[in-house]
């Protein structure tokens, strides 16, 4: 099969289109014929070698952690899915014609292949952060789903009436957090560049600039205060988020690795993943309550360009590569 791969770490130019053997679904897995694969910052961080200590990978390596496509192989012990089903989910080596999925959900017909391909990692990461903040799935979500075992947050508070600040709300994780939190009953304020603020408002969130003066701007939007904050991207905002929420315990960081210095939880997934949220997102998407804008869709052979765009930052939604 055709796949994008790199045999040495470096810039986007180390990625090449190669022929490799097809993978096969093991127990508890499915294989899909890939229609589109998502591109995430961790992909180019693995490629350039900056994560070698924390995420060592054997070389050559096919990047890509999420995809959407048509099931063509079902592993032992898997129930509820059949060859020919359209799904999206968390993948292994997704930038290829075929990929193995470890976690998946049905692709809503309301979503294009490109939109569905960019959902899994953004949704899981956002849901994990929300769960840690006590903004949990349940009847408030409208998804008709209960939390899986071990997913109830320590806070255990009801989401309805909660005001959440999402710092860095226009990227894939931020947009997933905005929409999931609203479906779970929270009021959301998102920070973004001026170009992306109107889009956030179209989703039902309040929007403002990030950067200096954040505390005053958010207080003008939420005079009754902010209950929780999710730091999705960028460094330097955590002191302001703590000021707004009143405690580092009410802040969770996804993108600021200095979190521990401020007493803030930094979630990596080591504490447990929130893949139950893929079905929550599928249900919401089917009801028109969740979408994922595609910043750009490129052919598989142009994965290097997708990495360049991702590294430059300020992308609204997700970057994906698509296959014929």
GUSE-346713 format. One line per field, with one value per residue: residue number from 1; x, y, z of N, C-alpha, C in turn. Coordinates in Angstrom, 3 decimals, m for minus. Example, Ala and Ser with C-alpha at 12.3 -4.5 7.8 and 13.67 -1.06 7.14 Angstrom:
2
num (1  2)
n.u (13.190  12.850)
n.v (m5.690  m2.250)
n.w (7.800  7.080)
ca.u (12.300  13.670)
ca.v (m4.500  m1.060)
ca.w (7.800  7.140)
c.u (13.200  12.900)
c.v (m3.300  0.030)
c.w (7.800  7.870)
This chain:
324
num (1  2  3  4  5  6  7  8  9  10  11  12  13  14  15  16  17  18  19  20  21  22  23  24  25  26  27  28  29  30  31  32  33  34  35  36  37  38  39  40  41  42  43  44  45  46  47  48  49  50  51  52  53  54  55  56  57  58  59  60  61  62  63  64  65  66  67  68  69  70  71  72  73  74  75  76  77  78  79  80  81  82  83  84  85  86  87  88  89  90  91  92  93  94  95  96  97  98  99  100  101  102  103  104  105  106  107  108  109  110  111  112  113  114  115  116  117  118  119  120  121  122  123  124  125  126  127  128  129  130  131  132  133  134  135  136  137  138  139  140  141  142  143  144  145  146  147  148  149  150  151  152  153  154  155  156  157  158  159  160  161  162  163  164  165  166  167  168  169  170  171  172  173  174  175  176  177  178  179  180  181  182  183  184  185  186  187  188  189  190  191  192  193  194  195  196  197  198  199  200  201  202  203  204  205  206  207  208  209  210  211  212  213  214  215  216  217  218  219  220  221  222  223  224  225  226  227  228  229  230  231  232  233  234  235  236  237  238  239  240  241  242  243  244  245  246  247  248  249  250  251  252  253  254  255  256  257  258  259  260  261  262  263  264  265  266  267  268  269  270  271  272  273  274  275  276  277  278  279  280  281  282  283  284  285  286  287  288  289  290  291  292  293  294  295  296  297  298  299  300  301  302  303  304  305  306  307  308  309  310  311  312  313  314  315  316  317  318  319  320  321  322  323  324)
n.u (0.845  0.310  1.955  2.771  5.921  8.730  12.235  14.202  14.616  13.648  13.021  9.944  10.665  11.697  9.694  8.276  6.565  5.856  5.984  4.554  3.997  0.594  m1.188  m2.779  m5.843  m5.752  m6.773  m9.651  m9.490  m10.083  m9.699  m9.418  m10.133  m8.624  m10.093  m9.646  m7.215  m6.361  m4.273  m2.068  m0.456  1.312  2.180  4.095  5.906  6.841  7.998  10.067  11.723  11.550  10.123  11.348  12.208  9.892  7.999  9.051  9.681  9.949  12.013  11.742  8.886  5.361  3.401  0.479  m2.498  m5.209  m8.159  m10.574  m12.766  m13.650  m14.670  m12.795  m11.788  m12.189  m11.211  m10.570  m13.005  m14.348  m17.354  m20.460  m19.720  m19.196  m17.753  m17.618  m18.888  m18.959  m16.655  m14.993  m11.996  m9.460  m6.269  m3.559  m0.587  m1.754  m1.493  m1.885  m2.949  m4.361  m5.395  m5.146  m7.580  m7.945  m9.858  m13.162  m16.003  m19.281  m19.357  m21.019  m23.467  m23.768  m21.313  m18.414  m15.835  m13.371  m13.997  m14.786  m12.426  m10.796  m11.759  m11.328  m8.926  m9.017  m11.525  m11.300  m9.170  m10.204  m12.532  m11.377  m10.037  m12.278  m13.688  m11.924  m12.289  m14.796  m16.868  m18.971  m20.148  m23.539  m27.005  m27.224  m25.763  m27.245  m26.672  m27.413  m25.767  m23.975  m21.246  m18.345  m16.947  m14.894  m14.682  m15.904  m15.384  m13.261  m14.333  m17.067  m19.249  m22.338  m22.808  m24.497  m25.057  m22.449  m19.662  m17.274  m13.962  m12.179  m9.003  m7.498  m9.276  m9.841  m8.538  m8.371  m8.733  m9.647  m12.049  m13.514  m13.743  m15.248  m17.730  m18.467  m18.577  m20.672  m22.765  m22.894  m24.005  m22.687  m21.813  m19.803  m16.761  m14.476  m11.066  m9.408  m7.808  m8.605  m9.648  m10.902  m12.867  m15.561  m16.449  m16.420  m18.459  m20.576  m20.951  m22.119  m20.646  m19.174  m16.659  m13.268  m10.138  m6.925  m4.083  m2.357  m4.313  m6.368  m7.809  m9.463  m11.014  m12.382  m13.799  m15.560  m17.226  m18.178  m19.494  m20.336  m18.379  m15.895  m16.016  m14.350  m11.379  m9.848  m6.772  m5.723  m3.793  m0.577  1.730  1.984  m0.527  m1.571  m1.371  m3.314  m5.611  m5.857  m6.325  m8.826  m10.477  m10.058  m8.592  m5.890  m6.767  m9.015  m8.296  m7.210  m4.563  m3.741  m2.029  0.080  3.085  4.246  2.574  2.720  4.369  2.687  0.873  m1.110  m3.058  m1.705  m2.717  m1.993  m3.068  m2.143  m3.423  m5.695  m7.780  m10.308  m11.977  m14.592  m15.953  m16.022  m18.316  m20.181  m19.592  m20.211  m22.970  m23.822  m22.922  m24.501  m26.895  m26.560  m25.207  m22.517  m19.548  m16.605  m14.529  m12.640  m9.509  m7.762  m7.562  m5.434  m3.800  m2.643  0.091  1.056  1.542  3.741  3.521  1.186  2.168  3.952  2.168  0.754  2.809  3.279  1.121  m1.952  m4.230  m7.558  m9.692  m9.130  m6.362  m6.134  m5.299  m6.279  m7.497  m7.923)
n.v (m1.192  2.367  4.846  7.631  8.264  8.502  8.059  9.112  11.600  15.050  17.948  18.732  17.766  15.211  13.423  10.926  9.411  6.066  2.500  0.073  m2.860  m3.945  m3.237  m5.294  m6.045  m6.655  m8.559  m7.062  m4.849  m2.889  m2.671  m0.086  1.099  3.907  7.063  9.687  11.358  12.739  15.536  16.316  18.417  16.787  14.973  16.256  16.918  14.447  13.722  15.673  15.012  16.070  14.867  12.551  11.513  11.211  10.091  7.676  6.309  3.609  3.643  3.124  5.412  5.777  8.540  9.833  9.774  9.524  8.818  8.476  6.208  3.272  0.259  m2.669  m4.915  m6.925  m7.423  m10.164  m10.776  m8.382  m6.604  m5.293  m3.835  m3.917  m5.188  m2.785  m0.756  2.751  4.650  6.606  7.338  6.649  5.981  3.877  4.820  6.440  7.834  6.662  4.166  2.146  1.621  0.713  0.779  1.512  2.590  3.673  5.155  5.328  7.022  10.016  10.704  13.351  14.543  15.223  13.108  14.321  16.073  14.219  12.787  14.463  14.480  12.614  12.781  15.428  15.540  13.540  14.582  17.082  16.255  14.826  16.854  18.418  16.587  16.353  18.835  18.687  19.091  17.251  14.473  13.530  13.666  16.351  16.736  16.061  13.973  11.525  9.790  8.114  8.541  6.481  3.762  4.940  7.461  9.555  12.731  14.029  16.250  16.086  17.748  19.268  20.200  22.096  25.543  26.181  28.279  28.294  28.966  28.816  28.840  29.551  28.755  28.249  26.271  22.718  21.116  23.112  23.980  21.611  21.391  23.684  23.081  20.565  21.232  23.083  21.447  19.880  21.533  23.848  27.346  29.063  30.804  31.823  32.303  33.785  34.633  37.737  37.162  34.745  34.984  35.630  33.267  31.593  32.832  32.205  29.610  29.786  30.579  33.049  35.427  36.545  38.437  36.832  37.115  40.031  41.804  40.030  39.204  41.410  41.662  39.209  39.285  41.313  40.040  37.970  38.751  37.470  35.711  33.115  29.657  27.532  26.731  25.944  25.429  25.443  26.094  27.660  29.533  31.291  32.251  31.051  32.209  34.271  32.740  31.351  33.485  34.313  32.069  31.576  29.561  27.237  24.638  24.708  24.881  23.355  22.226  21.718  22.528  24.025  23.430  24.318  24.018  22.647  24.267  26.229  24.978  23.747  21.233  19.193  17.562  14.542  12.246  10.053  9.604  8.368  7.793  9.421  8.077  7.253  9.457  9.669  8.475  10.095  12.516  11.741  11.349  13.929  15.316  14.144  15.222  17.802  19.396  19.508  20.170  20.059  22.284  22.214  23.277  22.999  20.679  18.332  16.376  13.013  12.742  15.249  15.564  16.619  19.377  19.889  19.453  21.614  23.788  23.282  23.548  26.263  27.342  28.910  27.833  27.392  25.007  21.816  20.269  18.072  15.089  13.698  10.808  9.241)
n.w (0.000  m0.407  1.504  3.625  4.923  7.205  7.454  8.943  11.475  11.206  9.116  7.281  4.805  5.080  4.830  2.795  0.029  0.045  m0.660  1.360  3.425  3.972  7.009  9.557  11.274  14.699  17.650  19.018  17.388  14.370  10.798  8.387  5.070  4.271  3.990  4.687  6.712  9.855  10.801  13.335  15.855  17.359  15.484  13.804  15.762  16.591  14.157  13.856  15.898  18.446  20.443  21.199  23.667  25.187  23.469  21.982  18.793  16.475  13.555  9.999  10.141  10.016  10.169  11.964  13.768  13.680  11.780  9.110  7.488  5.520  6.892  6.459  7.547  10.374  13.653  15.965  18.461  18.238  18.220  16.918  14.700  11.169  8.099  5.574  6.954  7.725  9.466  12.055  13.894  16.459  15.355  14.171  12.606  10.462  8.058  5.381  2.936  4.172  7.535  10.986  13.511  16.925  18.569  17.906  16.191  14.675  11.535  11.228  8.740  8.188  8.242  6.276  4.851  5.388  7.518  9.483  9.815  11.263  13.842  16.046  17.802  18.658  19.924  21.933  23.489  24.269  25.679  27.761  29.191  29.929  31.537  33.711  34.787  35.771  34.048  32.815  30.789  30.252  30.971  30.404  28.103  25.921  24.371  25.166  26.494  29.032  31.349  30.993  32.945  35.512  34.436  35.710  37.032  39.677  40.795  40.206  39.778  38.645  35.251  34.163  34.050  34.601  33.984  31.556  30.562  27.616  26.648  23.754  21.618  18.939  17.507  16.698  19.105  20.839  19.588  19.697  22.474  23.089  21.860  22.957  25.682  25.724  24.885  27.106  28.924  29.792  29.908  27.587  27.143  24.772  23.830  21.067  17.924  16.257  13.729  14.044  15.931  15.313  14.234  16.498  17.937  16.277  16.939  19.339  21.517  23.703  22.782  22.866  22.802  23.210  25.443  26.913  29.333  29.556  31.871  32.616  30.271  30.151  32.561  31.998  30.245  31.773  34.401  36.723  37.250  36.489  36.342  35.621  33.734  30.646  29.378  26.305  24.391  23.973  26.072  29.214  29.967  32.233  34.926  34.697  34.202  36.580  38.302  37.335  37.813  40.462  41.662  41.225  41.040  39.512  36.952  33.982  31.994  28.634  26.672  27.792  29.055  31.351  33.433  35.972  37.476  38.286  39.852  38.445  36.836  34.309  31.530  29.946  29.096  30.358  32.704  31.995  29.192  27.188  25.328  25.139  24.389  21.632  20.573  21.786  20.471  17.842  18.018  18.687  16.421  14.441  15.163  14.459  16.243  16.635  14.959  12.871  11.541  8.513  8.033  5.929  3.292  1.998  m0.603  0.082  m0.599  m0.100  2.577  3.940  3.449  4.866  7.446  7.598  7.577  9.938  11.841  11.644  12.952  14.294  13.055  12.049  13.224  11.733  10.040  7.295  5.431  2.342  0.616  m2.566)
ca.u (0.000  0.993  1.946  3.786  6.793  10.068  13.242  15.061  13.942  14.048  11.954  8.921  11.248  12.058  8.525  8.261  5.527  6.539  5.177  4.796  2.984  m0.640  m1.372  m3.972  m6.508  m5.560  m7.923  m10.187  m9.215  m10.613  m8.902  m10.213  m9.583  m8.627  m10.589  m8.968  m6.496  m6.104  m2.895  m2.011  0.891  2.196  2.743  5.363  6.848  7.480  8.831  11.292  12.548  11.459  9.429  11.994  12.299  8.573  7.268  10.005  9.070  10.932  12.088  10.893  7.631  4.234  2.689  m0.976  m3.141  m6.667  m8.566  m11.942  m12.778  m14.594  m14.162  m12.589  m11.268  m12.637  m10.403  m11.232  m13.636  m14.997  m18.773  m21.145  m19.215  m19.071  m17.099  m18.461  m19.338  m18.179  m16.291  m13.825  m11.472  m8.041  m5.607  m2.114  0.046  m2.954  m1.220  m1.679  m4.171  m5.073  m4.954  m5.801  m8.187  m8.102  m11.098  m13.888  m17.440  m19.857  m19.255  m22.330  m23.550  m23.736  m19.921  m17.593  m14.708  m12.343  m14.438  m14.767  m11.042  m10.170  m12.516  m11.026  m7.954  m9.502  m12.639  m10.814  m8.380  m11.107  m13.388  m10.548  m9.876  m13.565  m13.983  m11.103  m12.848  m16.133  m17.869  m19.044  m21.231  m24.703  m28.243  m27.081  m25.110  m28.177  m26.166  m27.985  m24.682  m23.452  m19.814  m17.859  m16.346  m13.658  m14.653  m16.468  m14.307  m13.219  m15.224  m18.391  m20.275  m23.210  m22.268  m25.447  m24.798  m21.010  m19.026  m15.960  m13.099  m11.271  m7.944  m7.039  m10.513  m10.113  m7.931  m9.205  m9.099  m10.435  m13.404  m14.197  m14.058  m16.350  m18.999  m18.803  m18.947  m22.012  m23.708  m22.972  m24.727  m21.876  m21.656  m18.399  m16.051  m13.272  m10.117  m8.941  m7.446  m9.787  m10.195  m11.651  m13.843  m16.934  m16.805  m16.764  m19.791  m21.576  m21.159  m22.840  m19.729  m18.660  m15.284  m12.435  m8.728  m6.017  m2.975  m2.456  m5.644  m7.364  m8.652  m10.501  m11.919  m13.250  m14.709  m16.643  m18.133  m18.716  m19.431  m20.573  m17.192  m15.580  m15.930  m13.293  m10.652  m9.081  m5.678  m5.487  m2.576  0.203  2.243  1.878  m1.881  m2.034  m1.658  m4.597  m6.687  m5.987  m6.984  m10.228  m11.228  m9.868  m7.794  m5.277  m7.526  m10.102  m7.665  m6.526  m3.753  m3.441  m0.970  1.139  3.836  4.690  1.431  3.078  4.969  1.584  m0.045  m2.198  m2.973  m1.381  m3.196  m1.334  m3.757  m1.610  m4.381  m6.864  m8.255  m11.760  m12.452  m16.048  m16.492  m16.177  m19.735  m20.862  m19.407  m20.947  m24.382  m24.020  m22.741  m25.679  m27.980  m26.205  m24.747  m21.061  m18.883  m15.187  m14.118  m11.383  m8.723  m7.269  m7.449  m4.411  m3.579  m1.726  1.483  1.425  1.534  4.781  2.976  0.267  3.005  4.456  1.066  0.489  3.903  3.148  0.099  m3.105  m5.123  m8.916  m10.142  m8.164  m5.723  m6.288  m4.901  m7.368  m7.120  m8.943)
ca.v (0.000  3.645  5.511  8.649  7.738  9.104  7.117  9.869  12.791  16.275  18.802  18.073  17.156  13.809  12.604  10.423  8.447  4.782  1.280  m0.717  m3.920  m3.559  m3.716  m6.122  m5.848  m7.653  m8.681  m5.800  m3.767  m2.969  m1.994  0.680  1.735  5.303  8.111  10.910  11.221  14.015  15.958  16.936  18.896  15.720  14.285  16.872  16.869  13.129  13.748  16.479  14.435  16.789  14.046  11.238  11.009  10.875  9.258  7.049  5.491  2.966  4.183  4.216  5.612  6.382  9.363  9.906  9.147  9.505  8.648  8.062  5.384  2.167  m0.955  m3.791  m6.060  m6.862  m8.311  m11.102  m10.224  m7.099  m6.702  m4.031  m3.175  m4.896  m4.755  m1.870  0.366  3.990  4.972  7.446  6.971  6.746  5.042  3.703  5.028  6.715  8.506  5.522  3.689  1.332  1.894  m0.038  1.622  0.945  3.157  4.197  5.414  5.466  8.349  10.593  11.092  14.809  14.966  14.737  12.287  15.203  16.522  13.091  12.375  15.357  14.528  11.702  13.236  16.684  15.244  12.821  15.489  18.062  15.595  14.490  18.079  18.795  15.651  16.719  20.074  18.432  19.377  15.862  14.044  12.973  14.121  17.709  16.756  15.798  12.862  10.275  8.901  8.250  8.351  5.131  3.508  5.677  8.739  10.607  13.562  14.139  17.338  15.497  18.785  19.357  21.125  23.157  26.791  26.407  29.137  27.760  29.732  28.005  29.699  28.919  28.034  28.140  25.076  21.529  20.770  24.205  23.949  20.447  21.712  24.648  22.450  19.542  21.881  23.657  20.336  19.367  22.500  24.969  28.569  29.050  31.964  31.349  33.284  33.473  35.814  38.476  36.517  33.544  35.227  35.572  31.853  31.115  33.355  31.469  28.341  30.067  30.982  34.414  35.389  37.706  38.277  36.304  38.021  41.007  42.359  38.960  39.167  42.448  41.371  38.081  39.727  42.095  39.077  37.074  39.483  36.569  34.901  31.941  28.483  26.615  27.186  24.937  26.060  24.557  26.415  28.818  29.698  32.631  32.632  30.337  33.093  34.937  31.761  31.096  34.670  34.324  30.964  31.623  28.454  26.379  23.396  24.907  25.058  22.197  22.606  20.760  23.025  24.763  22.438  24.914  23.944  22.223  25.407  27.054  24.124  23.401  19.893  19.081  16.244  13.909  10.995  8.987  9.369  7.710  8.439  9.664  7.662  7.152  10.694  9.574  8.239  11.338  13.467  11.263  11.619  15.378  15.708  13.704  16.125  19.148  20.145  19.510  20.068  20.372  22.896  21.750  24.431  22.680  19.262  18.145  14.976  12.278  13.002  16.582  15.578  17.529  20.734  19.956  19.623  22.994  24.672  23.035  24.130  27.720  27.666  29.767  27.123  27.206  23.644  20.756  19.950  16.659  14.622  12.907  9.783  9.025)
ca.w (0.000  m0.365  2.797  3.855  5.959  7.310  7.940  9.837  11.965  10.519  8.636  6.467  3.612  5.310  4.521  1.421  m0.326  m0.113  m0.656  2.567  3.589  4.636  8.383  9.749  12.555  15.727  18.546  19.521  16.449  13.010  9.775  7.437  3.885  4.713  3.094  5.107  7.977  10.504  11.071  14.651  16.199  17.821  14.318  13.374  16.875  16.467  12.950  13.992  16.939  19.717  21.447  21.243  25.041  25.719  22.506  21.068  17.745  15.596  12.196  9.505  10.861  9.308  11.149  11.886  14.912  13.526  10.387  8.811  6.300  5.401  7.526  5.533  8.287  11.768  14.473  16.877  19.644  17.964  17.921  16.656  13.498  10.090  6.864  4.814  7.782  7.684  10.840  12.306  15.193  16.786  14.459  14.165  11.290  9.667  6.779  4.488  2.290  5.149  8.903  12.051  14.533  18.260  19.099  16.755  16.287  13.333  10.927  10.908  7.327  8.083  8.159  5.177  5.293  5.941  8.837  10.414  10.057  12.231  15.099  17.155  18.787  19.230  20.816  23.119  24.314  24.861  26.660  28.929  29.961  30.516  32.613  34.862  35.333  36.262  33.010  32.404  29.912  30.922  30.358  29.910  26.802  24.831  23.572  25.643  26.884  30.384  31.427  31.200  34.247  35.760  33.759  36.532  37.559  41.128  41.192  40.191  39.806  37.482  34.265  33.850  34.755  34.722  32.982  31.200  29.669  26.802  26.135  22.526  21.293  17.506  16.934  16.742  20.475  21.383  19.032  20.270  23.864  23.081  21.492  23.939  26.937  25.569  24.867  28.472  29.741  30.238  29.120  27.188  26.613  24.100  23.310  19.714  17.145  15.784  12.532  14.400  16.997  14.825  14.101  17.833  18.277  15.498  17.639  20.576  22.584  23.746  22.283  23.136  22.472  24.208  25.686  28.004  29.562  29.487  33.066  32.530  29.158  30.511  33.617  31.397  29.610  32.806  35.671  37.847  37.453  35.678  37.215  35.207  32.549  29.912  28.644  25.168  23.648  24.356  27.423  29.773  30.379  33.418  36.066  34.480  34.340  38.016  38.858  36.923  38.413  41.905  42.183  40.193  40.935  38.561  35.642  33.398  30.839  27.579  25.808  28.487  29.820  32.612  34.341  37.320  38.174  38.789  40.588  37.527  36.244  32.886  31.139  28.802  28.807  31.204  33.778  31.412  27.985  27.152  24.007  25.146  23.820  20.181  20.302  22.180  19.375  16.675  18.261  18.592  15.021  13.702  15.533  14.041  17.404  16.692  13.667  12.919  10.273  7.926  7.613  4.580  2.965  0.985  m0.972  0.950  m0.966  0.374  4.038  4.401  3.444  6.005  8.630  7.602  7.963  11.351  12.619  11.627  13.938  13.981  12.146  12.563  12.952  11.529  8.768  6.969  4.101  1.786  m0.352  m3.591)
c.u (0.878  0.868  2.990  4.610  8.069  11.007  14.264  14.291  14.484  12.840  10.954  9.484  11.655  10.886  8.526  7.106  6.208  5.515  5.552  3.740  1.733  m0.645  m2.625  m4.524  m6.212  m6.809  m8.359  m9.979  m10.021  m9.621  m9.839  m9.404  m9.725  m9.160  m9.964  m8.317  m6.201  m4.624  m2.909  m0.600  1.836  2.833  4.075  6.379  7.559  8.441  10.121  12.164  12.415  10.773  10.100  12.049  10.952  7.766  8.278  9.279  10.174  10.876  12.308  9.531  6.605  3.455  1.171  m1.658  m4.657  m7.016  m10.044  m11.911  m13.796  m13.970  m13.986  m11.995  m11.647  m11.865  m11.231  m11.813  m14.354  m16.454  m19.327  m20.628  m18.953  m18.290  m18.083  m18.979  m18.400  m17.932  m15.205  m13.266  m9.980  m7.298  m4.139  m1.628  m0.993  m2.693  m0.892  m3.010  m5.012  m4.512  m5.768  m6.315  m8.301  m9.401  m11.830  m15.340  m17.978  m19.686  m20.658  m22.385  m23.512  m22.311  m19.256  m16.494  m13.648  m12.733  m14.349  m13.343  m10.375  m10.822  m11.850  m10.092  m8.398  m10.595  m12.150  m10.051  m9.261  m11.965  m12.614  m10.343  m11.158  m13.925  m13.201  m11.609  m14.265  m17.233  m18.085  m20.248  m22.334  m25.934  m28.103  m26.535  m26.077  m27.753  m26.735  m26.942  m24.280  m21.940  m19.476  m17.251  m15.046  m13.619  m15.243  m15.334  m14.374  m14.183  m16.663  m19.523  m21.130  m22.675  m23.192  m25.163  m23.332  m20.534  m17.591  m15.241  m12.172  m10.241  m7.274  m8.150  m10.725  m9.453  m8.839  m9.668  m9.987  m11.861  m14.193  m14.613  m15.239  m17.676  m19.419  m19.278  m20.347  m23.073  m23.901  m23.586  m23.953  m22.027  m20.172  m17.950  m14.766  m12.368  m9.607  m8.467  m8.712  m10.447  m11.097  m12.767  m15.284  m17.381  m17.175  m18.150  m20.882  m21.883  m21.894  m21.964  m19.518  m17.185  m14.557  m10.996  m8.002  m4.933  m3.228  m3.848  m6.744  m8.323  m9.787  m11.500  m12.891  m14.237  m15.839  m17.667  m18.819  m18.643  m19.682  m19.422  m17.077  m15.355  m14.751  m12.630  m9.847  m8.046  m5.267  m4.159  m1.865  0.628  1.978  0.517  m2.300  m2.247  m2.992  m5.765  m6.926  m6.687  m8.473  m11.054  m11.108  m9.016  m7.149  m6.003  m8.648  m9.585  m7.027  m5.799  m3.565  m2.199  0.183  1.873  4.407  3.622  1.831  3.689  3.911  0.589  m1.237  m1.981  m2.671  m1.761  m2.501  m2.087  m3.263  m2.575  m5.644  m7.378  m9.782  m12.338  m13.953  m16.680  m16.628  m17.634  m20.583  m20.788  m20.186  m22.430  m24.683  m23.889  m23.954  m26.879  m27.691  m25.668  m23.226  m20.525  m17.410  m14.779  m12.774  m10.636  m8.190  m7.185  m6.484  m4.313  m2.562  m0.273  1.970  1.358  2.590  4.298  1.984  1.040  3.528  3.375  0.776  1.561  3.810  2.079  m1.030  m4.017  m6.506  m9.397  m8.984  m7.595  m5.883  m5.615  m5.985  m6.838  m8.265  m9.757)
c.v (1.239  4.257  6.613  8.225  8.563  8.097  7.790  11.098  14.031  17.092  18.039  17.352  15.696  12.879  12.201  9.444  7.132  3.658  0.452  m1.821  m3.375  m4.050  m4.578  m5.915  m7.001  m7.771  m7.322  m4.617  m3.952  m2.316  m1.267  0.981  3.233  6.223  9.461  10.656  12.597  14.259  16.733  17.408  17.801  14.980  14.907  16.960  15.518  13.138  14.531  16.025  15.072  15.979  12.689  10.659  10.515  9.970  8.648  6.198  4.842  3.606  3.042  4.245  6.281  7.216  9.269  9.105  9.091  9.435  8.346  7.239  4.268  0.901  m2.059  m5.014  m5.876  m7.887  m9.177  m10.370  m8.910  m7.333  m5.318  m3.263  m4.253  m4.310  m3.917  m0.693  1.567  4.449  6.048  7.041  7.182  5.621  4.854  3.965  5.365  7.317  7.470  5.090  2.821  1.648  1.063  0.949  0.846  1.396  3.800  4.459  5.522  6.892  8.885  10.995  12.601  15.351  14.413  13.833  13.163  15.682  15.401  12.686  13.217  15.379  13.796  12.291  14.537  16.419  14.543  13.755  16.502  17.438  15.250  15.718  18.516  17.886  16.015  17.982  19.885  18.767  18.075  15.566  13.402  13.496  15.517  17.758  16.616  14.627  11.530  9.286  9.170  8.056  6.881  4.981  4.274  7.043  9.865  11.410  13.611  15.216  16.860  16.503  18.740  20.425  22.302  24.387  27.102  27.347  28.661  28.725  28.777  28.948  29.014  28.091  27.781  26.952  23.874  21.176  21.850  24.189  22.749  20.739  22.670  23.937  21.362  20.180  22.475  22.557  19.744  20.384  23.712  26.182  28.712  30.414  31.437  32.493  32.814  34.756  36.472  37.783  35.327  33.774  35.157  34.132  31.266  31.593  32.615  30.118  28.533  30.480  32.491  34.351  36.676  37.398  37.522  37.338  39.018  41.625  41.323  38.992  40.175  42.148  40.249  38.494  40.584  41.207  38.177  37.762  38.620  35.593  33.722  30.763  27.583  27.155  26.041  25.662  25.136  24.838  27.597  28.837  31.114  33.014  32.023  31.239  33.826  33.975  31.418  32.268  34.655  33.250  30.937  30.524  27.686  25.058  23.490  25.143  23.734  22.656  21.436  21.195  23.714  23.813  23.009  24.782  23.624  23.360  26.299  26.240  23.661  21.986  19.991  17.675  15.753  12.671  9.846  8.636  8.665  8.498  8.515  9.260  7.372  8.331  10.643  9.340  9.435  12.348  13.050  11.567  13.105  15.858  15.335  14.602  17.568  20.015  20.143  19.360  20.381  20.977  22.358  22.965  24.234  21.172  19.115  16.676  14.324  12.619  14.365  16.693  16.531  18.967  20.916  20.135  21.051  23.962  24.517  23.664  25.643  28.206  28.513  29.140  27.014  25.804  22.712  20.744  18.455  16.362  13.668  11.945  9.606  7.778)
c.w (0.000  1.025  2.797  5.061  6.036  7.961  8.848  10.298  11.254  10.113  7.784  5.248  3.824  5.032  3.056  1.238  m0.670  m0.225  0.568  2.656  4.291  6.081  8.471  11.153  13.499  16.589  19.077  18.601  15.161  12.074  8.842  6.185  4.130  3.617  3.420  6.453  8.542  10.709  12.389  14.969  16.667  16.651  13.912  14.510  16.917  15.286  13.142  15.158  18.302  20.809  21.645  22.661  25.557  24.794  21.534  20.032  16.922  14.213  11.207  10.196  9.958  10.318  10.983  12.968  14.800  12.047  10.316  7.534  6.395  5.970  6.480  6.223  9.756  12.577  15.401  18.075  19.444  17.583  17.602  15.465  12.450  8.924  6.056  5.615  7.624  9.119  10.860  13.663  15.340  16.086  14.815  12.738  10.222  8.295  5.701  3.894  3.216  6.529  9.875  13.092  15.837  18.919  17.933  17.108  14.869  12.809  10.649  9.430  7.131  7.940  6.908  5.741  5.965  7.337  9.862  10.776  11.128  13.588  16.267  18.202  19.440  20.254  22.079  24.043  25.011  25.952  27.920  29.817  30.646  31.678  33.880  35.541  35.875  35.287  32.258  31.537  30.733  30.237  29.786  28.494  25.649  23.984  24.016  26.085  28.320  30.336  31.602  32.581  34.378  35.137  34.601  37.152  39.075  41.604  41.243  40.150  38.550  36.539  34.005  34.700  34.946  33.620  32.786  30.281  28.938  26.198  24.946  21.933  19.810  16.830  17.111  18.144  21.078  20.890  19.545  21.702  23.947  22.863  22.483  25.243  26.854  25.557  26.259  29.441  30.176  29.324  28.828  26.696  25.999  23.691  21.956  19.062  16.621  14.596  12.873  15.413  16.509  14.642  15.459  18.243  17.512  16.119  18.962  21.736  22.565  23.354  22.626  22.736  23.584  24.460  26.801  28.101  29.580  30.675  32.967  31.420  29.519  31.595  33.075  30.713  30.635  34.162  36.896  38.076  36.502  36.619  36.896  33.955  31.968  29.073  27.513  24.501  24.274  25.805  27.900  30.299  31.713  34.637  35.917  34.657  35.809  38.694  38.556  37.621  39.933  42.479  41.041  40.021  39.917  37.143  35.231  32.150  29.896  26.813  26.500  29.423  31.114  33.697  35.772  38.134  38.805  39.616  39.771  36.989  34.756  32.455  29.873  28.319  29.644  32.326  33.296  30.228  27.976  25.802  23.973  24.413  22.301  19.821  20.728  21.039  18.137  16.817  18.118  17.146  14.185  13.971  15.134  15.154  17.559  15.279  13.855  11.580  9.812  7.392  6.193  4.437  1.800  0.602  m0.044  0.665  m0.497  1.893  4.589  4.446  4.585  7.310  8.719  8.079  9.448  12.230  12.686  12.600  13.394  12.930  12.790  12.201  12.713  10.121  8.535  5.642  3.628  0.735  m1.340  m3.280)
